[in-house]
Amino acid sequence: MTDVALRLHAVVPMDIGTMRHNVPLTQDRRPRRDALAIHVMCAMSSAQRKGRALSLEDLARAVRARKADVRSVVTSLHEEGFVDATRLRLT
């Protein structure tokens, strides 16, 4: 594993069902968008590998963030081509 992959593996739990993601916060207690995007993609990847469909609520609960923040990040990831926002799946 590369150094970045090792750090991500240590920070981001891969099992969405048993562990929660801890997203770093900004000074105004909002999740950092770049960190939230990583956690959202990891949670989606984990669910997709297991063949499970996620709702926005499931995703927000898994990454411990507000639905509005998760929705905003998913929209950005969709515009960049990483996520299919209508099906909440990685592309």
Secondary structure, DSSP 8 states (H G I E B T S, - for coil): --HHHHHHHHHS-S-TTT------B-TTS-B-HHHHHHHHHHHHHHHHHTT----HHHHHHHHT--HHHHHHHHHHHHHTTSEETTTTEE-
